[in-house]
Amino acid sequence: MSTRELYIGLMSGTSIDGIDLALVDMNSGIPKRLAHETFAYSSDLADELHQLCQSGADEIERMGAADIKLAKAFANAVKQTLAQHNLSPNDIIAIGSHGQTIRHRPNSDYPFTLQIGDPNTLAVETGIDVVSDFRRKDIALGGQGAPLVPAFHNAVFSSDTSNRAIVNIGGIANITWLPKGQDPIVGFDTGPGNRLMDAWCTTHTGKPFDSNGNWARQGQVDSELLQQLLSHPYLAQSFPKSTGRELFNLDWLEQQLSNAGKPNTSVDIQRTLLEFTAESISLHLTQLAELEEVFICGGGAENTFLMDRLQQLLAPIKVSSTNSLNIPPDTVEAMAFAWLAYAFKNNIPGNIPSVTGASREALLGGLYPAR
């Protein structure tokens, strides 16, 4: 009788819309999803995290407090999951915790990336070993520290018969290119995913996101504004590359609107932002030779209008969600960090140098024992 090897993955992304948790069985070496749930943040904690993503007064004090508050929120999510599935801490080998990115500066004079959500507190509160701090080793090796999910994508989505691209559309969108032959795997951030659309929608409708893109469907694309957005230098950079809310944020958008010099209705801007996301993704995908299949994961896979536009832009290549590959799109990233914890425990490199630009493969993360 086989014995389960259980790991928990925790992910909080650029959108700061909640904690994604995946319970995964790694007994076969291939992740088997047993459970997935998203735990909403309190409005106070979400506000604190958003504020820490930009410079402000008393940052170190506020970051120190948020580091612990976030870890306790992670721990509560884990404990609720254990209770729901009649599991004890001893049943879980490790938690892979991404934390919450509040700065990502891989191209500065002193490159760094910073995620909070203290793994020591998480380990003590749950009684489970934690593997965390996955990005900084790659940056120390000259890499971007992002994206990290391509190693997981390769483990679960690669095919011997087709050239595939996996597109994760979270706050920022990223691509993993999985060639069927011996060509190197490639992965990089393409630019904004849901981040700008969500921020604009929240500001102008009070809703956290545009469900199914229904609001955007009512608007018209402003072609001049779209071309202005698409002229952002990041989109023309060669990869490896990574980005975040430091470049693509509401302040930047307001500046672009000011530069455009003409008024637009809020719904037309929402429509233009959706087109910006779709076209920036398709622009990068069309640079991949002999692309045959595209699979979408992340929250963007739930935006039916965005999915329609991607299909139209990429035809005749078929665009599907990762549901077609038996992993629901909203569980992929949390599962990836459970897998990265498994990789750490089993001495498996967690980065791909052809993706991040690191000088070599490396074991990613640090171990924070519960005992």
Residue pairs with C-beta under 8 A, 6 or more apart in sequence:
2 27
3 27
4 25
4 27
4 91
5 25
5 26
5 27
5 93
5 342
6 23
6 24
6 25
6 26
6 34
6 87
6 91
6 92
6 93
7 23
7 24
7 26
7 92
7 93
7 94
7 95
7 96
7 338
7 339
7 341
7 342
8 21
8 22
8 23
8 24
8 78
8 81
8 92
8 94
8 95
8 96
8 128
8 338
9 20
9 21
9 22
9 24
9 95
9 96
9 97
9 98
9 333
9 334
9 335
9 336
9 337
9 338
9 339
9 340
9 341
10 19
10 20
10 21
10 74
10 77
10 78
10 95
10 96
10 97
10 98
10 117
10 334
10 337
11 19
11 20
11 98
11 333
11 334
11 336
11 337
12 18
12 19
12 20
12 49
12 70
12 98
12 99
12 100
12 117
13 20
13 170
13 171
13 333
14 101
14 170
14 171
14 172
14 193
14 195
14 244
14 245
15 170
15 171
15 194
15 195
15 198
15 299
16 41
16 46
16 49
16 50
16 53
16 100
16 171
17 38
17 40
17 41
17 46
17 198
17 208
17 209
17 299
18 38
18 39
18 40
18 41
19 38
19 39
19 41
19 73
19 74
19 77
20 36
20 37
20 38
20 330
20 331
20 333
20 334
21 35
21 36
21 37
21 38
21 39
21 77
21 78
21 81
21 334
22 33
22 35
22 36
22 331
22 334
22 335
22 337
22 338
23 33
23 34
23 35
23 36
23 81
23 85
23 338
24 31
24 32
24 33
24 34
24 335
24 338
24 339
24 342
25 31
25 32
25 34
26 32
26 93
26 338
26 339
26 342
30 155
30 156
31 152
31 155
31 156
31 335
31 338
31 339
31 342
33 327
33 328
33 331
33 335
34 85
35 81
35 84
35 85
36 328
36 330
36 331
36 334
36 335
37 77
37 81
38 330
39 73
39 76
39 77
39 80
41 49
41 73
42 73
45 66
45 69
45 70
45 73
48 62
48 65
48 66
48 69
49 66
49 70
49 100
49 102
51 62
52 59
52 62
52 63
52 66
52 102
52 116
53 102
53 103
53 245
54 249
56 62
63 102
63 116
66 116
67 116
67 117
67 118
68 118
68 121
70 99
70 100
70 116
70 117
70 118
71 117
71 118
71 119
71 120
71 121
71 122
71 125
72 121
72 125
74 97
74 117
74 122
75 121
75 122
75 125
75 126
78 95
78 122
78 126
78 128
79 125
79 126
81 87
82 88
82 89
82 91
82 92
89 126
89 127
89 128
89 370
90 127
92 128
93 129
93 341
93 342
93 345
94 128
94 129
94 130
94 131
94 341
94 342
94 344
94 345
94 367
95 122
95 123
95 126
95 128
95 129
95 130
95 131
95 341
96 130
96 131
96 132
96 134
96 337
96 338
96 339
96 340
96 341
96 342
96 344
96 365
97 117
97 119
97 122
97 130
97 131
97 132
97 337
98 115
98 132
98 134
98 333
98 337
99 115
99 116
99 117
99 119
99 132
99 133
100 115
100 116
100 117
101 113
101 114
101 115
101 244
102 114
102 115
102 116
103 112
103 113
103 114
103 246
104 113
104 114
104 145
104 146
104 242
104 243
104 244
104 246
105 111
105 112
105 113
105 246
106 112
106 113
106 139
106 143
106 144
106 145
106 146
106 242
111 139
111 145
112 136
112 139
113 135
113 136
113 139
113 145
113 146
115 132
115 133
115 135
117 132
119 130
119 131
119 132
119 133
119 366
119 368
120 130
120 368
122 130
122 132
122 368
123 129
123 130
123 368
123 369
123 370
124 370
126 370
127 370
128 370
129 367
129 368
129 369
129 370
130 367
130 368
130 370
131 340
131 341
131 344
131 345
131 365
131 366
131 367
131 368
132 365
132 366
132 368
133 365
133 366
134 148
134 337
134 340
134 350
134 364
134 365
135 145
135 146
135 148
135 364
136 145
137 351
137 362
137 363
137 364
137 365
138 144
138 145
138 148
138 351
138 356
138 358
138 362
138 364
139 145
141 351
141 358
141 359
141 360
141 362
142 357
142 358
142 359
143 240
143 351
143 353
143 356
143 357
143 358
143 359
144 188
144 240
144 241
144 242
144 356
144 357
145 242
145 356
146 174
146 189
146 242
146 356
147 168
147 174
147 176
147 187
147 188
147 189
147 242
147 355
147 356
148 336
148 340
148 350
148 351
148 356
148 364
149 168
149 174
149 176
149 187
149 332
149 333
149 336
150 166
150 176
150 185
150 187
150 352
150 355
151 339
151 340
151 343
151 349
151 350
151 351
151 352
151 355
152 332
152 335
152 336
152 339
152 340
153 166
153 176
153 178
153 187
153 336
154 176
154 178
154 185
154 352
155 339
156 325
156 327
156 335
156 339
157 164
157 166
157 176
157 178
157 295
157 322
157 325
157 327
158 164
158 178
159 178
159 180
159 293
160 180
161 180
162 180
162 292
162 293
163 177
163 178
163 179
163 180
163 288
163 289
163 290
163 291
163 292
163 293
164 177
164 178
164 180
164 292
164 293
164 294
164 295
165 175
165 176
165 177
165 178
165 285
165 288
165 291
165 293
165 294
165 295
166 175
166 176
166 178
166 295
166 297
166 322
167 173
167 174
167 175
167 176
167 190
167 281
167 285
167 294
167 295
167 296
167 297
167 298
167 300
168 174
168 176
168 193
168 296
168 297
168 298
168 332
168 333
169 193
169 194
169 277
169 281
169 296
169 297
169 298
169 299
169 300
169 301
169 303
169 306
170 193
170 194
170 298
170 299
170 300
170 333
171 192
171 193
171 194
171 195
171 198
171 244
171 245
172 189
172 190
172 191
172 192
172 193
172 195
172 243
172 244
172 245
172 248
173 189
173 190
173 191
173 192
173 193
173 277
173 280
173 281
173 298
173 300
174 187
174 188
174 189
174 190
174 242
175 186
175 187
175 188
175 190
175 281
175 284
175 285
175 288
176 185
176 186
176 187
176 355
177 185
177 186
177 187
177 288
177 291
178 185
179 185
184 354
185 352
185 354
185 355
186 239
186 288
186 354
186 355
187 239
187 352
187 355
187 356
188 239
188 240
188 241
188 242
188 284
188 355
189 241
189 242
189 243
189 244
190 235
190 280
190 281
190 283
190 284
191 232
191 234
191 235
191 243
191 248
191 276
191 277
191 280
191 281
192 248
192 273
192 276
192 277
192 280
193 277
193 298
193 299
193 300
194 209
194 277
194 298
194 299
194 300
194 303
195 245
195 248
195 249
196 248
196 249
196 250
196 253
196 273
196 276
196 277
197 209
197 210
197 216
197 270
197 273
197 274
197 277
198 208
198 209
198 210
199 249
199 250
199 253
200 250
200 253
200 266
200 269
200 270
200 273
201 207
201 208
201 209
201 210
201 215
201 270
202 208
202 209
203 250
204 266
204 270
205 215
209 299
210 216
210 270
210 274
210 303
212 302
212 303
212 304
212 305
213 274
213 303
213 304
213 305
213 306
214 305
215 267
215 270
216 267
216 270
216 271
216 273
216 274
216 305
217 271
217 305
218 267
218 271
219 265
219 267
219 268
219 269
219 270
219 271
219 272
220 268
220 271
221 268
221 271
221 272
221 275
222 260
222 264
222 268
222 269
222 272
224 260
224 262
225 256
225 257
225 260
225 264
225 269
225 272
226 272
226 275
226 276
226 279
228 256
228 259
228 260
229 256
229 272
229 273
229 276
230 276
230 279
230 280
230 283
232 247
232 248
234 241
234 243
234 247
235 280
235 283
235 284
240 354
240 355
240 356
240 357
242 356
253 273
257 264
257 269
264 272
274 303
274 305
274 306
274 309
275 309
277 300
277 306
278 306
278 309
278 310
278 313
279 313
281 310
282 310
282 313
282 314
285 291
285 294
285 314
286 314
291 317
292 317
293 317
293 318
293 320
294 310
294 314
294 317
294 318
294 319
294 320
295 319
295 320
295 321
295 322
295 324
295 325
296 307
296 310
296 319
296 320
296 321
296 322
296 329
297 321
297 322
297 327
297 329
297 330
297 332
297 333
298 329
298 330
298 332
298 333
299 329
299 330
300 306
300 307
301 307
301 321
301 322
301 329
301 330
302 329
302 330
307 319
307 321
310 319
311 318
311 319
321 329
322 328
322 329
322 332
323 329
327 335
340 350
340 364
340 365
341 365
342 348
343 349
343 350
343 363
343 364
344 350
344 363
344 364
344 365
344 367
347 363
348 363
349 361
349 362
349 363
349 364
350 362
350 363
350 364
350 365
351 358
351 361
351 362
351 364
352 361
353 359
353 360
353 361
